[in-house]
């Protein structure tokens, strides 16, 4: 029988860390952005989630951002790969990253439940009814809800 007085899962049993509900963005200083890329950065800021990254092409024509991944290194790679798909060979560089409050942006291998997934998990947990079945699957790389 489910004990509804304690969380369904915690970091010790799942290996997934909950890093809190505050998010902040670090922008690379001195990175020149075109109007198109500044618009992409504004959209990235509005998403208010972590972990996230935005890469921009050096020719100023493209950018790609991803938000709410569970791993900082993976989201950086995803944003760079996406940018390079549309950059017509122009190299892509990181312009900004988002992370939980208190995270140093030069941290390596930072992992934890993405902010959107954390919020969804908390919302679903509140709706859980004792002695009933339920599931809230979380993808290993990013928030995916169906």
N, C-alpha and C positions, 0 to 999 in steps of 0.2 A: 504494500500500500504506500502511496506517495505521501511523504511528510511535507506538507505545504508550508511549514514554518521555516524551511531553509531553501536556498536557491536550488534549482534543478541541476545546475552545473556550476562549477567554480574553476578558478585557474588551476588548482592542484589536480583536479580530475580530468580537465580538458586540455590543459596546456595553453589556453587562450587567456590572455591578460585583458582585463578591463582597465582602461587608462583614463577614465573620467569623461565628463561631458563638455569640457571646455576645449576649444580648438583655436589655434593661431597660425598665421601664415608668415613665412619668411621669404622675402623677395631678394634675389641676387642684386647687389648694388652695382650700379654702372651698366647694367644690361640695357642696351638700346632696343626699344620696341617700336614697331610700326603701329599705325592706328588699328589695323586688324588684330595684331597681337595684344595691344592694350585692351581691346574689347574682350578678347579671350581671357585675359588676366582678371578683368572685372567680373566676368561670368564665374571664373574659378573662385574668386573671393566670396561671391554670393552663395556658393554651395555650402560653405560653413561645415566642412566635414574633415575627417582625417582617416587614414593617411592619404595624401594627395600630392600630385606633382603636375607642373606644366612645363613643357619643353617648347622652344621656339626655334624656327629655322633661322640661320644666319643671314639668309637673303631677305628676310622680313615677310615672306609670303605665306607662311603656315605656322601652325601651333597645334598642340594636342594636350589636353588635360584629362586626368582621371582622378576621381575622388572616391573615398570609402573603401580603399583596399586595406587588408589586414597586415601589410608588410611594407615598410618604407622603401626598401630596395626594389621590390617588385613593382611598385607603382611608378617609381622613377624609370625603370626599364620599359614599362608599358607606355608611358607618355613619350619617351624618346622613340620607341619603335613606331608608335602611331604618327608622330611628327615626321619621321623619316619616310613613311609611306606616301606622304603628300608633298614632300619638300623638293621633289625632282632632283635629288642628289645634293642639295645644300645641307651641310651638317646642322644638326639640331643640338641645342644646349639648354640646360635647365634654367628656368627663369624664376621659379618659386616652388616651394613645398609647403604642405600643411601638416600639422601634427598636433598631438594633445598638448594642452598647456603644460609648460615646464620642460618640454622636450628640447634638447639642443639639436639644431638643424644639421649639424655635422655628425650626428650619431650614425653609427653603422648598424645594420641588422636589427632595426627596431621593429618589433612585431606586437600585435594586439588586436583585439576586436575593433574594427572600424567604427567610427562614431554613429553612422546611420544604422549599422547592424546592431550596435549596442542599444540604441533607442528602440528599435523594433523588438529586440529580444526582451527588453524591460516591459514594453507595452504588452507583448504576448504573455509574458509571465503573469502580469496583473490579471489578465483575462482567464488564466488557467483555473479550472474548477477542480477542486479536490476530488479524487477518486474517478477522474475521467482521463481519457487518453488524449494526447496532443503531441505535436512535434513542431519544432521551429528549426529547420535545417539551415546551416550557415555554410556557404561555400568557403573553401580554404583560401581563396585569393581575394575575394571582394564580396560586397553585399549583393545578393541575388535573392529577390523575394518573388514567389509565384503565387 
